[in-house]
């Protein structure tokens, strides 16, 4: 995903603080798109956020168990980032 990390679907001059942006790329965590949105104080949802939420929802569907309340988000993030 390295090539995608420095591409952006929206030019920075069109970003503003009242926007909410989402990036599907989860590695690296702070893509060019996320960095530029952060510079204008836009709301940000990273690819890692989406990956975690998708995994939690999949687990809930498959196992009929909501682990989102049981496992701290910081543990999920550190596990995914460190391996």
Secondary structure, DSSP 8 states (H G I E B T S, - for coil): -HHHHT--SS-GGG--TT-EEE----SSSS-HHHHHHHHTT-EEE-HHHHHHHHHHHHHHHHHS--GGGTS-HHHHHHHHHH-
